[in-house]
């Protein structure tokens, strides 16, 4: 992602409290237990894969390297029932800066300053598209609460090492998530920003898809700005007979 501190030494990680250690143990031994029931059922064929990923994360912790986001947030995007998802926004991997990743793609902790540049560009396009004044924070939970799934392609990352957990098995999990969403035959609009996300389009065949360049500073001016994804999502939801998203985020 776009806020990696890999050019300098990271401080020694703080010890995790008992809540995080319990969540880490759950990721290794019973990962499906923390999911919404319909997600647990849909992903049950991947229980062994999720346990292996949990063991990998436990190994990262035991080695003293940690991972991001915190264990309680790794599967956060799957805590909301699958039945309530009506918009899918696909990210890449979590922000590698400690304290930024919160388990929802593009979202950050409410106290994070400055905002990651991709998120700042998302806010700029939101303002251009719908005239919504950006929130002073980067917490996108209000979108998730309305059925917007903010799903990273890979759900964990090593601190300061963008892309470090790719090709370890998360892609299989998130492909299964996306396939399950498309198979429901209920209203869905998917937003695929950048080539990495757009490779998932075949899994979403038969559903509404919005594609453009990624909001990263490296590509935003090559098709993301001016793409009007937020109004287009709402138009497509309305056309499918479901309520649009209120994209305005609470200030407080």
Backbone as CSV, one residue per row, in Angstrom:
resi,resn,N_x,N_y,N_z,CA_x,CA_y,CA_z,C_x,C_y,C_z
1,UNK,0.837,-1.190,0.000,0.000,0.000,0.000,0.876,1.245,0.000
2,UNK,0.314,2.382,0.402,1.024,3.621,0.146,1.522,4.327,1.399
3,UNK,1.725,3.576,2.486,2.222,4.237,3.682,3.209,3.352,4.426
4,UNK,4.121,2.731,3.674,5.059,1.800,4.263,6.266,2.513,4.838
5,UNK,6.685,2.168,6.068,7.871,2.770,6.647,9.097,1.909,6.435
6,UNK,9.164,1.172,5.331,10.209,0.203,5.127,11.591,0.786,4.958
7,UNK,11.716,2.100,4.809,13.022,2.696,4.610,13.726,2.989,5.917
8,UNK,13.088,2.716,7.052,13.748,2.948,8.325,13.343,1.850,9.301
9,UNK,14.085,1.723,10.372,13.824,0.667,11.342,12.545,0.951,12.104
10,UNK,11.717,-0.082,12.247,10.505,0.051,13.041,10.838,-0.139,14.514
11,UNK,10.112,0.538,15.392,10.339,0.319,16.816,9.937,-1.094,17.218
12,UNK,10.482,-1.568,18.329,10.114,-2.894,18.814,8.618,-2.934,19.087
13,UNK,7.935,-3.983,18.636,6.481,-4.037,18.826,6.115,-4.159,20.292
14,UNK,5.030,-3.507,20.660,4.537,-3.597,22.030,3.906,-4.970,22.261
15,UNK,3.962,-5.483,23.472,3.324,-6.775,23.757,1.821,-6.708,23.502
16,UNK,1.263,-7.807,23.030,-0.180,-7.865,22.825,-0.869,-8.262,24.115
17,UNK,-2.056,-7.727,24.333,-2.791,-8.066,25.547,-3.496,-9.413,25.376
18,UNK,-4.164,-9.857,26.420,-4.772,-11.189,26.418,-5.858,-11.321,25.359
19,UNK,-6.537,-10.209,25.064,-7.598,-10.261,24.040,-7.006,-10.578,22.674
20,UNK,-5.883,-9.948,22.338,-5.252,-10.210,21.047,-4.667,-11.613,21.002
21,UNK,-4.088,-12.061,22.094,-3.501,-13.408,22.119,-4.594,-14.470,21.994
22,UNK,-5.756,-14.220,22.603,-6.877,-15.152,22.458,-7.357,-15.178,21.017
23,UNK,-7.435,-14.005,20.374,-7.859,-13.946,18.980,-6.851,-14.652,18.079
24,UNK,-5.571,-14.520,18.391,-4.542,-15.208,17.611,-4.704,-16.720,17.731
25,UNK,-4.974,-17.205,18.931,-5.198,-18.635,19.127,-6.411,-19.108,18.342
26,UNK,-7.459,-18.286,18.304,-8.664,-18.640,17.550,-8.375,-18.714,16.056
27,UNK,-7.573,-17.800,15.547,-7.207,-17.838,14.131,-6.509,-19.146,13.783
28,UNK,-5.773,-19.671,14.724,-5.021,-20.893,14.465,-5.855,-22.153,14.654
29,UNK,-6.805,-22.135,15.579,-7.509,-23.366,15.930,-8.963,-23.424,15.476
30,UNK,-9.636,-22.267,15.406,-11.059,-22.259,15.040,-11.404,-20.961,14.331
31,UNK,-10.789,-20.691,13.179,-10.980,-19.390,12.523,-12.412,-19.099,12.115
32,UNK,-13.186,-20.116,11.790,-14.561,-19.888,11.346,-15.463,-19.414,12.472
33,UNK,-15.056,-19.637,13.710,-15.915,-19.304,14.843,-16.101,-17.801,15.007
34,UNK,-15.197,-17.015,14.452,-15.310,-15.569,14.578,-16.063,-14.904,13.453
35,UNK,-16.565,-15.678,12.508,-17.248,-15.113,11.341,-18.756,-15.079,11.553
36,UNK,-19.410,-14.212,10.782,-20.867,-14.269,10.735,-21.267,-15.677,10.282
37,UNK,-22.376,-16.220,10.804,-22.725,-17.616,10.514,-22.798,-17.952,9.023
38,UNK,-23.349,-17.051,8.193,-23.452,-17.404,6.774,-22.076,-17.409,6.105
39,UNK,-21.162,-16.561,6.582,-19.791,-16.624,6.063,-19.100,-17.901,6.532
40,UNK,-19.320,-18.286,7.764,-18.712,-19.516,8.269,-19.154,-20.716,7.436
41,UNK,-20.423,-20.733,7.070,-20.919,-21.836,6.248,-20.315,-21.787,4.853
42,UNK,-20.269,-20.602,4.256,-19.746,-20.476,2.889,-18.271,-20.840,2.811
43,UNK,-17.523,-20.552,3.870,-16.076,-20.767,3.842,-15.653,-22.060,4.541
44,UNK,-16.615,-22.864,4.952,-16.271,-24.100,5.652,-15.338,-25.011,4.851
45,UNK,-15.439,-25.060,3.498,-14.470,-25.889,2.762,-13.026,-25.404,2.887
46,UNK,-12.840,-24.169,3.342,-11.498,-23.608,3.473,-11.029,-23.559,4.917
47,UNK,-11.671,-24.318,5.788,-11.286,-24.316,7.203,-9.813,-24.669,7.367
48,UNK,-9.346,-25.692,6.655,-7.942,-26.102,6.789,-7.006,-25.003,6.294
49,UNK,-7.385,-24.324,5.216,-6.559,-23.225,4.699,-6.492,-22.089,5.715
50,UNK,-7.620,-21.759,6.312,-7.643,-20.692,7.308,-6.836,-21.074,8.545
51,UNK,-6.900,-22.335,8.952,-6.092,-22.778,10.091,-4.601,-22.688,9.762
52,UNK,-4.249,-23.046,8.541,-2.834,-22.948,8.143,-2.376,-21.497,8.158
53,UNK,-3.232,-20.596,7.680,-2.895,-19.175,7.717,-2.776,-18.692,9.161
54,UNK,-3.668,-19.171,10.028,-3.569,-18.822,11.436,-2.264,-19.303,12.053
55,UNK,-1.844,-20.504,11.683,-0.566,-21.016,12.181,0.595,-20.174,11.666
56,UNK,0.511,-19.734,10.418,1.538,-18.854,9.861,1.625,-17.560,10.656
57,UNK,0.473,-16.986,10.999,0.459,-15.743,11.766,1.004,-15.963,13.169
58,UNK,0.655,-17.097,13.779,1.198,-17.408,15.104,2.717,-17.533,15.040
59,UNK,3.216,-18.088,13.934,4.658,-18.177,13.762,5.307,-16.809,13.645
60,UNK,4.614,-15.881,12.973,5.130,-14.510,12.877,5.216,-13.886,14.268
61,UNK,4.193,-14.128,15.063,4.198,-13.572,16.420,5.323,-14.198,17.257
62,UNK,5.447,-15.518,17.178,6.473,-16.211,17.968,7.877,-15.773,17.579
63,UNK,8.040,-15.393,16.302,9.343,-14.935,15.832,9.620,-13.481,16.210
64,UNK,8.602,-12.828,16.801,8.781,-11.454,17.230,8.575,-10.420,16.152
65,UNK,8.100,-10.838,14.972,7.938,-9.894,13.863,6.540,-9.290,13.798
66,UNK,5.550,-9.966,14.409,4.174,-9.513,14.400,3.590,-9.495,12.983
67,UNK,2.383,-8.970,12.876,1.717,-8.809,11.591,0.641,-7.763,11.786
68,UNK,0.099,-7.290,10.691,-0.963,-6.284,10.689,-2.119,-6.788,9.843
69,UNK,-3.382,-6.434,10.218,-3.804,-5.717,11.416,-3.718,-6.612,12.648
70,UNK,-4.200,-6.127,13.778,-4.213,-6.927,14.995,-5.075,-8.172,14.813
71,UNK,-4.805,-9.239,15.566,-5.562,-10.483,15.391,-7.076,-10.310,15.448
72,UNK,-7.574,-9.425,16.305,-9.024,-9.231,16.399,-9.622,-8.627,15.142
73,UNK,-8.776,-8.088,14.255,-9.275,-7.388,13.075,-8.970,-8.109,11.761
74,UNK,-8.236,-9.208,11.810,-7.828,-9.881,10.568,-9.030,-10.261,9.712
75,UNK,-10.061,-10.828,10.325,-11.247,-11.287,9.594,-12.435,-10.338,9.786
76,UNK,-12.143,-9.091,10.113,-13.203,-8.134,10.419,-14.203,-7.961,9.281
77,UNK,-13.729,-7.976,8.047,-14.626,-7.773,6.906,-15.675,-8.873,6.805
78,UNK,-15.421,-10.019,7.453,-16.351,-11.141,7.403,-17.208,-11.228,8.655
79,UNK,-17.135,-10.222,9.500,-17.960,-10.205,10.691,-19.384,-9.753,10.414
80,UNK,-19.575,-9.024,9.310,-20.899,-8.596,8.888,-21.529,-9.696,8.043
81,UNK,-22.771,-10.080,8.287,-23.372,-11.183,7.537,-23.291,-10.998,6.029
82,UNK,-23.037,-12.089,5.334,-22.978,-12.069,3.878,-24.304,-11.575,3.296
83,UNK,-25.399,-11.930,3.935,-26.718,-11.553,3.425,-26.900,-10.046,3.356
84,UNK,-26.147,-9.288,4.169,-26.305,-7.847,4.178,-25.390,-7.100,3.230
85,UNK,-24.511,-7.797,2.535,-23.564,-7.133,1.633,-24.254,-6.784,0.324
86,UNK,-24.169,-5.517,-0.058,-24.712,-5.118,-1.355,-23.703,-4.363,-2.205
87,UNK,-22.572,-3.979,-1.620,-21.487,-3.345,-2.370,-20.180,-4.006,-1.953
88,UNK,-19.353,-4.327,-2.928,-18.026,-4.889,-2.676,-16.984,-3.921,-3.221
89,UNK,-16.076,-3.473,-2.356,-14.929,-2.672,-2.792,-13.677,-3.469,-2.465
90,UNK,-12.866,-3.745,-3.476,-11.706,-4.613,-3.311,-10.429,-3.787,-3.190
91,UNK,-9.688,-4.032,-2.109,-8.373,-3.434,-1.936,-7.272,-4.451,-2.232
92,UNK,-6.046,-4.091,-1.918,-4.909,-4.974,-2.187,-4.513,-5.716,-0.913
93,UNK,-3.590,-5.150,-0.137,-3.273,-5.735,1.157,-3.298,-4.624,2.203
94,UNK,-3.307,-4.971,3.486,-3.453,-3.934,4.520,-2.313,-2.918,4.490
95,UNK,-2.594,-1.726,5.009,-1.535,-0.735,5.169,-0.438,-1.335,6.050
96,UNK,0.829,-1.236,5.643,1.901,-1.851,6.431,2.441,-0.978,7.554
97,UNK,1.895,0.224,7.717,2.335,1.088,8.798,1.635,0.697,10.094
98,UNK,2.375,0.359,11.138,1.735,-0.009,12.408,0.754,1.055,12.875
99,UNK,-0.423,0.582,13.302,-1.461,1.479,13.777,-2.450,1.926,12.726
100,UNK,-2.146,1.664,11.440,-3.035,2.110,10.375,-4.094,1.061,10.021
101,UNK,-3.708,-0.188,9.891,-4.620,-1.216,9.404,-5.684,-1.553,10.436
102,UNK,-6.927,-1.681,9.971,-8.048,-1.982,10.874,-8.920,-3.125,10.367
103,UNK,-8.490,-3.817,9.332,-9.246,-4.962,8.836,-10.287,-4.646,7.787
104,UNK,-10.415,-3.391,7.395,-11.312,-2.978,6.315,-10.468,-2.282,5.258
105,UNK,-10.594,-2.687,4.011,-9.782,-2.110,2.944,-9.953,-0.600,2.886
106,UNK,-8.835,0.101,2.744,-8.750,1.558,2.605,-9.038,2.309,3.902
107,UNK,-9.665,1.695,4.878,-9.991,2.356,6.131,-8.784,2.363,7.062
108,UNK,-8.734,3.365,7.944,-7.690,3.431,8.960,-8.319,3.749,10.308
109,UNK,-7.515,3.628,11.342,-7.953,4.030,12.671,-8.344,5.503,12.659
110,UNK,-9.352,5.837,13.438,-9.893,7.199,13.431,-8.848,8.248,13.797
111,UNK,-7.840,7.866,14.570,-6.838,8.832,15.018,-5.674,8.988,14.034
112,UNK,-5.646,8.212,12.959,-4.509,8.236,12.031,-4.409,9.563,11.298
113,UNK,-3.257,10.196,11.375,-2.941,11.423,10.641,-1.489,11.352,10.184
114,UNK,-1.151,11.768,8.973,-2.089,12.134,7.911,-2.766,10.892,7.347
115,UNK,-3.815,11.110,6.585,-4.494,9.989,5.955,-3.618,9.398,4.860
116,UNK,-3.694,8.082,4.641,-2.996,7.491,3.496,-3.418,8.183,2.200
117,UNK,-2.495,8.253,1.269,-2.752,9.034,0.054,-3.863,8.442,-0.802
118,UNK,-3.966,7.124,-0.851,-5.069,6.522,-1.609,-6.414,6.935,-1.026
119,UNK,-6.514,6.918,0.298,-7.765,7.306,0.939,-8.057,8.785,0.716
120,UNK,-7.032,9.616,0.755,-7.234,11.038,0.466,-7.794,11.225,-0.939
121,UNK,-7.300,10.436,-1.887,-7.808,10.537,-3.254,-9.240,10.023,-3.362
122,UNK,-9.578,9.000,-2.592,-10.961,8.525,-2.547,-11.870,9.638,-2.050
123,UNK,-11.446,10.338,-1.024,-12.239,11.447,-0.488,-12.372,12.583,-1.506
124,UNK,-11.313,12.855,-2.251,-11.386,13.902,-3.278,-12.427,13.546,-4.337
125,UNK,-12.418,12.281,-4.759,-13.377,11.858,-5.775,-14.793,11.836,-5.211
126,UNK,-14.951,11.485,-3.948,-16.260,11.525,-3.305,-16.816,12.941,-3.321
127,UNK,-15.955,13.913,-3.054,-16.388,15.307,-3.065,-16.752,15.760,-4.472
128,UNK,-15.934,15.385,-5.454,-16.209,15.756,-6.841,-17.487,15.093,-7.348
129,UNK,-17.670,13.839,-6.981,-18.797,13.051,-7.477,-20.119,13.489,-6.853
130,UNK,-20.147,13.584,-5.521,-21.415,13.819,-4.819,-21.434,15.108,-4.008
131,UNK,-20.343,15.855,-4.023,-20.306,17.104,-3.270,-20.229,16.907,-1.766
132,UNK,-19.825,15.717,-1.335,-19.743,15.413,0.088,-18.408,15.896,0.639
133,UNK,-18.473,16.683,1.696,-17.249,17.141,2.346,-16.589,15.965,3.059
134,UNK,-15.308,15.708,2.786,-14.642,14.554,3.407,-14.630,14.657,4.923
135,UNK,-14.731,13.524,5.575,-14.603,13.474,7.030,-13.169,13.800,7.421
136,UNK,-12.964,14.296,8.634,-11.607,14.610,9.075,-10.821,13.377,9.507
137,UNK,-11.412,12.213,9.377,-10.767,10.961,9.788,-10.883,9.950,8.656
138,UNK,-10.264,8.802,8.836,-10.287,7.781,7.793,-11.039,6.525,8.165
139,UNK,-11.942,6.618,9.119,-12.714,5.462,9.578,-13.918,5.253,8.668
140,UNK,-13.904,4.175,7.912,-14.968,3.886,6.949,-16.010,2.903,7.492
141,UNK,-16.051,2.744,8.804,-16.990,1.790,9.404,-18.439,2.083,9.026
142,UNK,-18.779,3.357,8.867,-20.164,3.709,8.536,-20.566,3.148,7.174
143,UNK,-19.616,3.018,6.270,-19.914,2.375,4.987,-20.159,0.881,5.203
144,UNK,-19.274,0.249,5.967,-19.420,-1.186,6.222,-20.748,-1.488,6.907
145,UNK,-21.187,-0.599,7.793,-22.447,-0.811,8.509,-23.653,-0.783,7.576
146,UNK,-23.488,-0.212,6.392,-24.595,-0.148,5.426,-24.528,-1.258,4.380
147,UNK,-23.575,-2.157,4.527,-23.481,-3.255,3.579,-22.409,-3.097,2.530
148,UNK,-21.456,-2.203,2.766,-20.313,-2.058,1.859,-19.173,-2.926,2.389
149,UNK,-18.853,-3.991,1.684,-17.757,-4.859,2.112,-16.448,-4.291,1.597
150,UNK,-15.571,-3.920,2.518,-14.261,-3.359,2.196,-13.243,-4.480,2.359
151,UNK,-13.027,-5.227,1.284,-12.284,-6.484,1.336,-10.920,-6.344,0.685
152,UNK,-9.871,-6.513,1.469,-8.540,-6.591,0.872,-8.345,-7.950,0.222
153,UNK,-7.583,-7.963,-0.842,-7.273,-9.221,-1.546,-6.472,-10.157,-0.642
154,UNK,-5.580,-9.587,0.139,-4.775,-10.298,1.126,-5.074,-9.652,2.471
155,UNK,-5.270,-10.454,3.517,-5.815,-9.918,4.759,-4.778,-9.582,5.819
156,UNK,-3.515,-9.891,5.596,-2.478,-9.545,6.564,-1.222,-9.101,5.835
157,UNK,-0.312,-8.487,6.602,0.951,-7.998,6.047,1.944,-7.875,7.196
158,UNK,3.226,-8.015,6.883,4.257,-7.779,7.892,4.481,-6.280,8.045
159,UNK,4.710,-5.785,9.258,4.937,-4.346,9.442,6.084,-3.837,8.568
160,UNK,5.786,-2.780,7.829,6.804,-2.144,7.001,7.147,-2.865,5.715
161,UNK,6.415,-3.944,5.385,6.753,-4.738,4.196,5.508,-4.960,3.347
162,UNK,5.167,-3.976,2.541,3.970,-4.069,1.698,4.021,-5.321,0.831
163,UNK,2.914,-6.023,0.747,2.820,-7.205,-0.105,3.496,-8.443,0.439
164,UNK,3.940,-8.420,1.678,4.753,-9.520,2.209,3.974,-10.808,2.446
165,UNK,2.654,-10.757,2.547,1.872,-11.965,2.776,1.086,-12.395,1.545
166,UNK,1.477,-11.895,0.403,0.841,-12.353,-0.830,1.321,-13.762,-1.169
167,UNK,0.435,-14.481,-1.872,0.728,-15.844,-2.337,1.010,-16.802,-1.181
168,UNK,0.366,-16.566,-0.054,0.479,-17.487,1.076,-0.836,-18.205,1.358
169,UNK,-1.875,-17.868,0.614,-3.157,-18.534,0.789,-4.346,-17.622,0.958
170,UNK,-4.104,-16.355,1.269,-5.237,-15.440,1.433,-6.016,-15.250,0.140
171,UNK,-5.312,-15.288,-0.990,-6.016,-15.095,-2.266,-7.082,-16.168,-2.476
172,UNK,-6.796,-17.396,-2.067,-7.786,-18.469,-2.188,-9.018,-18.160,-1.342
173,UNK,-8.786,-17.618,-0.157,-9.894,-17.289,0.745,-10.750,-16.163,0.170
174,UNK,-10.099,-15.099,-0.275,-10.880,-13.954,-0.760,-11.550,-14.258,-2.099
175,UNK,-10.979,-15.119,-2.903,-11.674,-15.548,-4.119,-12.952,-16.312,-3.752
176,UNK,-12.876,-17.129,-2.717,-14.064,-17.860,-2.273,-15.122,-16.895,-1.742
177,UNK,-14.690,-15.849,-1.042,-15.616,-14.832,-0.550,-16.351,-14.175,-1.712
178,UNK,-15.597,-13.780,-2.719,-16.175,-13.077,-3.863,-17.090,-14.005,-4.666
179,UNK,-16.681,-15.239,-4.836,-17.516,-16.208,-5.549,-18.847,-16.422,-4.825
180,UNK,-18.789,-16.491,-3.506,-20.016,-16.683,-2.718,-20.951,-15.485,-2.842
181,UNK,-20.384,-14.291,-2.847,-21.216,-13.094,-3.015,-21.926,-13.110,-4.365
182,UNK,-21.191,-13.441,-5.406,-21.770,-13.422,-6.744,-22.838,-14.490,-6.914
183,UNK,-22.718,-15.583,-6.182,-23.646,-16.712,-6.346,-24.968,-16.507,-5.628
184,UNK,-25.115,-15.459,-4.815,-26.333,-15.284,-4.016,-27.551,-14.928,-4.848
185,UNK,-27.330,-14.306,-6.003,-28.427,-13.833,-6.849,-29.274,-12.791,-6.119
186,UNK,-28.591,-11.904,-5.397,-29.223,-10.762,-4.739,-28.467,-9.507,-5.156
187,UNK,-29.024,-8.310,-4.921,-28.368,-7.094,-5.384,-26.914,-6.982,-4.936
188,UNK,-26.044,-6.643,-5.900,-24.614,-6.493,-5.625,-24.002,-5.582,-6.672
189,UNK,-23.182,-4.647,-6.211,-22.362,-3.831,-7.098,-20.923,-3.961,-6.620
190,UNK,-20.019,-4.304,-7.507,-18.615,-4.461,-7.153,-17.796,-3.335,-7.749
191,UNK,-16.875,-2.805,-6.963,-16.007,-1.714,-7.384,-14.585,-2.255,-7.419
192,UNK,-14.020,-2.311,-8.618,-12.694,-2.883,-8.825,-11.753,-1.780,-9.278
193,UNK,-10.904,-1.340,-8.369,-9.959,-0.259,-8.657,-8.580,-0.844,-8.931
194,UNK,-8.091,-0.657,-10.141,-6.757,-1.124,-10.494,-6.757,-2.522,-11.075
195,UNK,-5.644,-2.848,-11.739,-5.553,-4.122,-12.469,-5.624,-5.323,-11.536
196,UNK,-5.053,-5.215,-10.343,-5.067,-6.341,-9.414,-6.502,-6.729,-9.078
197,UNK,-7.325,-5.748,-8.751,-8.727,-6.028,-8.445,-9.499,-6.463,-9.677
198,UNK,-9.181,-5.892,-10.820,-9.934,-6.191,-12.040,-9.726,-7.620,-12.520
199,UNK,-8.675,-8.272,-12.064,-8.484,-9.685,-12.406,-9.570,-10.561,-11.788
200,UNK,-10.306,-10.032,-10.831,-11.369,-10.788,-10.177,-12.696,-10.704,-10.926
201,UNK,-12.759,-9.897,-11.958,-14.021,-9.696,-12.678,-14.669,-11.002,-13.148
202,UNK,-13.909,-12.001,-13.629,-14.573,-13.241,-14.051,-15.349,-13.937,-12.936
203,UNK,-14.930,-13.755,-11.687,-15.658,-14.363,-10.568,-16.992,-13.680,-10.325
204,UNK,-17.146,-12.479,-10.851,-18.343,-11.670,-10.619,-19.238,-11.596,-11.851
205,UNK,-19.020,-12.488,-12.786,-19.796,-12.471,-14.029,-21.294,-12.533,-13.722
206,UNK,-22.038,-11.668,-14.399,-23.473,-11.611,-14.208,-23.914,-10.617,-13.156
207,UNK,-22.962,-9.951,-12.500,-23.295,-8.925,-11.511,-22.784,-7.574,-12.004
208,UNK,-23.254,-6.512,-11.371,-22.853,-5.158,-11.767,-21.436,-4.861,-11.287
209,UNK,-20.592,-4.364,-12.192,-19.189,-4.093,-11.873,-18.831,-2.690,-12.334
210,UNK,-18.108,-1.967,-11.487,-17.540,-0.665,-11.838,-16.028,-0.797,-11.784
211,UNK,-15.353,-0.463,-12.867,-13.902,-0.586,-12.934,-13.280,0.761,-13.272
212,UNK,-12.123,1.021,-12.674,-11.347,2.214,-13.021,-9.925,2.016,-12.539
213,UNK,-9.088,3.018,-12.754,-7.743,3.013,-12.198,-7.811,3.020,-10.674
214,UNK,-6.711,2.641,-10.052,-6.607,2.617,-8.590,-6.459,4.049,-8.061
215,UNK,-6.962,4.325,-6.843,-6.814,5.672,-6.286,-5.413,6.019,-5.794
216,UNK,-4.466,5.132,-5.943,-3.088,5.428,-5.565,-2.584,6.680,-6.268
217,UNK,-1.707,7.456,-5.640,-1.131,8.633,-6.307,-0.436,8.293,-7.626
218,UNK,-0.015,7.050,-7.782,0.662,6.641,-9.013,-0.296,6.481,-10.186
219,UNK,-1.590,6.313,-9.904,-2.528,6.010,-10.988,-3.824,6.800,-10.950
220,UNK,-4.077,7.535,-9.887,-5.381,8.193,-9.733,-5.706,9.130,-10.889
221,UNK,-4.688,9.803,-11.416,-4.926,10.753,-12.509,-5.107,10.065,-13.851
222,UNK,-4.987,8.746,-13.873,-5.121,8.002,-15.128,-6.445,7.243,-15.207
223,UNK,-7.479,7.809,-14.600,-8.795,7.207,-14.753,-9.593,7.052,-13.487
224,UNK,-8.972,7.241,-12.331,-9.771,7.195,-11.108,-10.507,8.507,-10.900
225,UNK,-9.772,9.608,-10.957,-10.433,10.906,-10.827,-11.412,11.107,-11.985
226,UNK,-12.626,11.461,-11.644,-13.659,11.651,-12.660,-14.463,10.401,-12.972
227,UNK,-14.162,9.282,-12.316,-14.874,8.030,-12.621,-16.230,7.931,-11.944
228,UNK,-16.503,8.802,-10.953,-17.796,8.880,-10.276,-18.293,7.530,-9.740
229,UNK,-17.468,6.810,-9.004,-17.905,5.477,-8.556,-19.048,5.503,-7.561
230,UNK,-19.131,6.544,-6.745,-20.123,6.555,-5.668,-21.533,6.783,-6.201
231,UNK,-21.692,7.721,-7.109,-23.011,7.927,-7.702,-23.383,6.749,-8.599
232,UNK,-22.411,6.168,-9.274,-22.694,5.014,-10.138,-23.136,3.805,-9.305
233,UNK,-22.486,3.589,-8.171,-22.920,2.507,-7.286,-24.376,2.714,-6.891
234,UNK,-24.712,3.921,-6.475,-26.082,4.170,-6.023,-27.096,4.012,-7.151
235,UNK,-26.728,4.445,-8.350,-27.627,4.264,-9.490,-27.864,2.774,-9.756
236,UNK,-26.810,1.976,-9.673,-26.935,0.545,-9.932,-27.703,-0.161,-8.818
237,UNK,-27.518,0.270,-7.585,-28.306,-0.312,-6.489,-29.787,0.008,-6.661
238,UNK,-30.080,1.254,-6.987,-31.472,1.649,-7.191,-32.107,0.853,-8.319
239,UNK,-31.330,0.641,-9.386,-31.828,-0.134,-10.518,-32.117,-1.582,-10.130
240,UNK,-31.435,-2.083,-9.106,-31.659,-3.447,-8.631,-32.712,-3.517,-7.533
241,UNK,-33.315,-2.365,-7.235,-34.411,-2.343,-6.284,-34.004,-2.304,-4.830
242,UNK,-32.797,-1.805,-4.561,-32.365,-1.720,-3.175,-31.913,-0.299,-2.843
243,UNK,-31.853,0.011,-1.566,-31.559,1.379,-1.132,-30.111,1.753,-1.438
244,UNK,-29.874,3.008,-1.816,-28.505,3.469,-2.071,-27.724,3.612,-0.769
245,UNK,-26.425,3.839,-0.908,-25.538,4.041,0.232,-25.467,5.531,0.557
246,UNK,-25.506,5.851,1.835,-25.219,7.214,2.280,-23.703,7.284,2.484
247,UNK,-23.011,7.901,1.529,-21.551,7.899,1.542,-20.965,8.935,2.490
248,UNK,-21.787,9.808,3.063,-21.294,10.808,4.012,-20.891,10.107,5.311
249,UNK,-19.697,10.412,5.789,-19.197,9.798,7.018,-19.424,10.741,8.196
250,UNK,-19.732,10.193,9.371,-19.922,11.060,10.537,-18.635,11.797,10.888
251,UNK,-18.764,13.037,11.296,-17.579,13.830,11.632,-16.981,13.356,12.938
252,UNK,-17.812,13.046,13.905,-17.333,12.626,15.225,-17.294,11.114,15.377
